[in-house]
Amino acid sequence: MEKVRRIRNELERRGHNPLLFFLKCLEADDARLPELIRDEIKARTFFILCNTRASRRSKWVKQEIELVKQVTKRPRKTFVVMNLERDLQTELHKLDRLSKRATVFLAYARQDRKIAERIRRALQNHDYSVWFDSAVRPGRDWSSVLHSAIEDAVARGFVLVLLSPASLTSQWCKLETEYALQLAARSRRSNVIPIVVAPFAHDALPPQLANLQWFDLTTGPFDTRVEELIRSLKTREMK
C-alpha cells in the first residue's frame, strides 16, 4: 500500500485526480461485488495495474483486468502496468504515457468562456487534468503562469485552441497559440489542435494554424462531438 500511495501522490502532483480504494468486503464472498467493480471500471478511463506476486495470485485482480479489457476499446493506450517488486523510482516514468493522454490546456477567448467551460467539464469527467484560467491565484505573474501551463501541456498532453471570430482577434489567444506552436516545433510534437467552436472567415486564420488538422465541434450535436474529440485524444499517437 505504501508504494501504491506513492503512485497516487505522483499522479496528484501532476494535476490528476486518481481514485485509490480497497474494498474490505473483498475479504468475504459477496454476490454483488462483480457488478459493483464492473460499474466502477466503466466509470473510469485510465487504469494502472500495480503488479506483484500477490496481485498475480488475486482472483479479484484477474477479474478486474479482464473487465478493463472488455470496457476499454484500446487498452494499450489507457492501461499501464507498474512492477512494484522493482524500485518504484525506476517505474514512475511509466506514468508519463498516461499523463500525455490526460493533460490539456485550453486556449480560448473570453467571449467563448461558456463553451470552454462545457469542454472542460467533459474532459474532467474523463479524468483529464485541464488547465483553466480560474485556477490562477490573485497576485501571481499571469505571463509566467501561462507559460508554465502551456509548457506542461505541450510536454505531457494537448493544447486545444478554440477557434471562433472572437479568438481570432484575441491578443491573448494569439500569444498562447504562438508559444505553444514554438514549443511543439522544438520537440517535434503534433499536440497543438485547433478546435472549431463557432463559424469564422477562413481567411482570418493564421497560416500556422491553417496547416494543422482541425476538429470541428459545429458539425453535429455539441455533446456528441465533444465525446468524439475525447476519443480522438485518447487514441492519438503520442511521442
C-alpha positions in Angstrom: 0.0 0.0 0.0 2.9 2.4 0.7 4.1 2.1 -2.9 0.5 2.5 -4.2 0.1 5.7 -2.2 3.4 7.0 -3.7 2.0 6.4 -7.2 -1.2 8.2 -6.2 0.8 11.1 -4.8 2.8 11.4 -8.0 -0.4 11.5 -10.1 -1.8 14.2 -7.9 1.4 16.2 -8.2 0.9 16.1 -12.0 -2.6 17.5 -11.6 -4.7 14.4 -11.9 -7.4 13.0 -9.5 -6.6 9.3 -9.1 -9.0 7.0 -7.3 -7.4 4.8 -4.7 -9.6 2.5 -2.6 -9.5 -1.0 -1.1 -12.8 -2.8 -0.6 -12.8 -4.5 2.7 -15.6 -6.7 1.5 -13.2 -8.4 -0.9 -12.1 -10.4 2.1 -15.5 -12.1 2.1 -17.7 -13.6 -0.6 -20.3 -11.2 -1.8 -22.5 -11.9 -4.9 -22.8 -8.1 -5.6 -19.1 -7.5 -6.0 -18.6 -8.3 -9.6 -21.3 -6.0 -10.6 -20.1 -3.2 -8.3 -16.5 -3.5 -9.6 -17.7 -3.6 -13.2 -19.7 -0.4 -12.7 -16.7 1.3 -11.1 -14.4 0.3 -14.0 -16.9 1.5 -16.6 -16.9 4.9 -14.9 -13.1 5.2 -15.4 -10.9 5.9 -18.5 -7.3 5.3 -17.3 -6.0 2.3 -15.4 -2.8 1.4 -13.5 -2.1 -2.2 -12.6 0.1 -2.5 -9.5 1.8 -5.8 -10.4 3.2 -8.0 -7.6 3.3 -11.7 -6.8 0.3 -11.1 -4.6 -1.7 -9.3 -7.3 -0.9 -12.1 -9.8 -2.5 -14.6 -7.4 -5.5 -12.4 -6.6 -8.8 -13.6 -8.3 -10.2 -10.1 -8.0 -7.3 -8.5 -9.8 -7.6 -11.0 -12.6 -11.3 -10.3 -12.9 -10.6 -6.5 -12.9 -8.0 -6.9 -15.7 -10.5 -8.8 -17.8 -13.2 -6.2 -17.2 -10.8 -3.4 -18.2 -10.1 -5.1 -21.4 -13.8 -5.5 -22.1 -14.8 -1.9 -21.4 -11.7 -0.3 -23.0 -11.6 -0.3 -26.8 -7.8 0.3 -27.0 -6.5 -0.9 -23.6 -2.8 -0.4 -24.5 -3.4 3.4 -24.8 -5.1 3.7 -21.3 -3.6 0.8 -19.3 -0.2 0.9 -17.5 1.5 -1.9 -15.7 3.8 -1.0 -12.9 6.0 -3.6 -11.3 6.0 -2.9 -7.6 8.7 -5.6 -7.0 11.2 -3.3 -8.6 12.5 0.0 -7.3 9.5 2.3 -7.6 11.5 5.3 -8.7 12.5 3.5 -11.8 8.9 2.6 -12.5 7.4 6.1 -12.2 8.4 7.1 -15.7 5.6 4.7 -16.9 3.1 7.3 -15.7 4.3 9.6 -18.5 2.3 7.7 -21.0 -0.9 8.3 -19.1 -0.1 11.9 -18.3 0.5 12.6 -22.0 -3.0 11.5 -22.7 -4.6 13.2 -19.7 -3.3 16.8 -19.6 -5.0 19.7 -21.5 -4.5 23.4 -21.9 -7.5 25.3 -23.3 -6.7 28.5 -25.2 -9.9 30.5 -25.8 -11.3 34.0 -25.9 -13.3 35.4 -23.0 -16.4 35.6 -25.2 -16.2 31.8 -25.6 -15.9 31.0 -21.9 -19.2 29.2 -21.7 -18.2 26.8 -24.5 -14.8 26.4 -22.9 -16.4 25.5 -19.6 -18.5 22.8 -21.2 -15.4 21.3 -22.9 -13.5 21.5 -19.6 -16.2 19.6 -17.7 -16.4 16.9 -20.4 -12.6 16.4 -20.2 -12.6 16.3 -16.5 -15.4 13.7 -16.5 -13.0 11.6 -18.5 -10.3 12.1 -15.8 -8.3 14.7 -17.7 -6.3 17.4 -15.9 -7.4 20.7 -17.5 -5.7 24.0 -17.0 -8.2 26.8 -16.7 -7.5 30.4 -16.0 -9.9 30.5 -13.0 -7.2 28.4 -11.2 -4.7 31.3 -11.2 -4.3 32.8 -7.7 -4.5 36.6 -7.3 -1.1 38.2 -7.2 0.7 35.7 -9.4 2.5 36.8 -12.6 0.0 36.0 -15.3 2.5 35.6 -18.1 4.8 33.1 -16.2 1.7 31.1 -15.1 0.5 30.8 -18.7 3.9 29.8 -20.0 4.3 27.2 -17.3 0.9 25.7 -18.0 1.5 25.6 -21.8 4.9 24.1 -21.4 3.3 21.3 -19.2 0.6 20.6 -21.8 3.0 20.5 -24.7 5.3 18.2 -22.8 2.7 15.9 -21.4 -0.6 16.4 -23.3 -2.5 18.7 -25.6 -3.1 22.4 -26.3 -6.6 22.8 -27.6 -7.0 26.2 -29.4 -10.7 27.1 -29.6 -11.3 28.8 -32.9 -14.1 31.5 -33.2 -14.4 35.0 -34.5 -13.6 36.2 -31.0 -10.5 34.1 -30.5 -9.0 35.0 -33.9 -9.0 38.7 -32.8 -7.8 38.0 -29.2 -4.3 39.1 -28.5 -4.0 36.6 -25.6 -5.1 33.7 -27.8 -2.6 34.7 -30.4 0.3 34.8 -27.8 -0.8 31.5 -26.2 -1.0 29.8 -29.6 2.3 31.1 -30.9 4.1 30.0 -27.7 2.5 26.5 -27.8 3.4 26.1 -31.5 7.0 27.2 -30.9 7.4 24.6 -28.1 5.7 21.9 -30.2 8.0 22.6 -33.1 11.1 22.3 -30.9 10.0 19.0 -29.5 8.6 17.8 -32.9 5.2 17.1 -31.2 1.9 17.5 -33.0 -0.3 18.1 -30.0 -1.5 21.6 -30.7 -5.0 21.1 -32.0 -7.3 23.8 -33.4 -11.0 23.2 -32.3 -13.7 25.0 -34.2 -16.4 26.2 -31.8 -18.1 28.8 -34.0 -18.1 29.7 -37.7 -15.5 32.2 -38.8 -14.0 33.6 -42.0 -11.2 31.2 -43.0 -9.1 33.9 -44.5 -8.7 35.3 -40.9 -7.0 32.1 -39.8 -3.2 32.5 -39.2 -1.1 30.4 -41.6 0.5 28.3 -38.7 -3.0 27.1 -37.7 -4.3 26.7 -41.3 -1.7 23.9 -41.8 -2.9 21.9 -38.8 -5.7 19.3 -38.8 -8.8 20.8 -37.2 -11.5 19.2 -35.1 -14.9 20.9 -35.8 -17.4 20.8 -32.9 -20.1 22.6 -35.0 -20.8 19.7 -37.4 -23.1 17.8 -35.1 -24.7 17.8 -31.6 -22.2 19.6 -29.3 -22.0 16.9 -26.6 -21.6 14.1 -29.2 -18.8 15.9 -31.0 -17.0 16.6 -27.7 -17.1 12.9 -26.9 -15.7 12.1 -30.3 -13.0 14.7 -29.7 -12.1 13.0 -26.4 -12.0 9.6 -28.0 -9.6 11.0 -30.6 -7.3 12.4 -27.9 -7.2 9.0 -26.2 -6.1 7.1 -29.3 -3.9 9.8 -30.9 -0.3 8.7 -31.4 1.9 10.4 -28.8 5.7 10.6 -28.7 
